[in-house]
Amino acid sequence: FGIHALLIVTVALSLVTATAHSENDAAGEDVYPPLWGIAPRSLLDFLVKDNKIVINPWNYQERMGMYKNLLNSSAKYFASFGSQNFGNILWGLPLQHGWQFRTGRLADPSKVTSCGYEDGDLLCISVRSWWACMNYYLAVIPFLGAVDAGLFGKLQYEIEILPPEEQRDDFCYSVADCRSRMPELMDDWKAYFEVNNFTLFFPIFPATFSSFKLDDALNLLWSTHVTSIAYALPKFQDSLKYLSGPEASFGEDWANGVDFIAATHFSTDLPTTNKFQTFLPQRMLVEGDVLPFINDFSPQQNRVLLSLSALHKGNELTGGLLLKLWQKAMSTEAGRKMGRKLIEDLVSS
C-alpha cells in the first residue's frame, strides 16, 4: 500500500509541475504580481498618523506593500541566490496573492457589496472572501512576525493594522495583540526571520555560520506556511458558504495539496513560483464546472484540478496516512532531492 500511495502522490504532483513547465510565460508578461510597482516599498510609504504606521490590509495595494517590505528588507540575505532578489524564497507569498487578485478571488463573493469589483472599489479586499481571510494569516502574521524579529530594524513608530468592517474577532492587529491570541504561530514566523537575520551578525565567520542553506530556509518557511494554513482553515470554514460548490472544493483541495508540496521543500523563488502557478485556474469556479471537462480551462488545468481533488480525497480516505507516508519519504535531504528529481524526470520525459 505504501508504494502505491507514494506513486499516487508522485503522479499528482508531476501533473502539477508538468503543467507549470508546459505553459511558458508569455513574451513580455510581467513577472511581478499585479500593481507591484506602486505598492509601498518602505514602511514610511504607508499612512503615518498619531505616531503610528497605519496599514489597511483590506486594500490590495497595502497588503501587497507588506510583502514588498518583507522582500526588500530580506533581500541582502538572498544576494547569493540570484540577481534582482529573484532568488528570495518569500516571492511565493506575494505571487500567490497576486493570482488571487487577478482572478477575482479577493472580491466579495456574496456580491452584497461592490468590494473588489471594477464597478466598485477594485482594490478592496473583502472579509467575506475565504481566500482573502486565509491569506491574512500568510500576510499580516508573517509581517508582524518580521517586525517582532527586528527585520526592519528599530522602528520609530508603532505598527497599527486596521480591522475589517465585520468578523473583527477573527484577526489580530498588532504584534502584542497577535502574540496574545496566537503565540505559537507568531513565534514560528519570528523564528523564521530571526534565523535569516542571524547570518548578518556574524559575517566574519563564513565557515562557522554558513548554515543558512537554502534547504534549511525552505524547511522553516514551508513549516510555518503549513502551520498558518492549519490555524486558519477551521476559523474560516463558514466563509466557504459564499463560494460555489466547485470553488469551495478547489480551495480545500489546494490547501491539502500545499501539505504535500511543502514536504519536498519546493522552491518558492520568483521564477519557480511563476512557472508553478500557471496551472492555477484563471477564474473562479462556478456551478456547472465539472472536472475534468471545464471548457475554458486547458487540458492541463483540468487534469491538475482533478489530481488535487483526488489527492485530497485519497488523503481523507486514508485518515491522513497518505500525507504521512509522503512526509516520511521526504524526511531526509536525499529523499527530498530524489522526490524533486523524480517529478522533474517525469516532467521532462
Secondary structure, 3 states (H helix, E strand, C coil): CHHHHHHHHHHHHHHHHHHHHHCCCCCCCCCCCCCHHHCCCCHHHCEEECCEEEECCCEHHHHHHHHHHHHHHHHHHHHHHCHHHCCCHHHHHHHHHHHHHHCCCCCCCCCCCCECCCCCECCECCCCCHHHHHHHCCCHHHHHHHHHHCCCCCCCCEEEECCCCCCHHHCCCCHHHHHHHCHHHHHHHHHHHHHHHHHHHCCCCCCCCCCCCHHHHHHHHHHHHHHHHHHHHHHCHHHHHHCCHHHHHHHHHHHHHHHHHHHCCCCCCHHHHHHHHHHCCCCCCCCCCCCCCCCCCCHHHHHHHHHHHHHHHHHHHCCCHHHHHHHHHCCCHHHHHHHHHHHHHHHHC
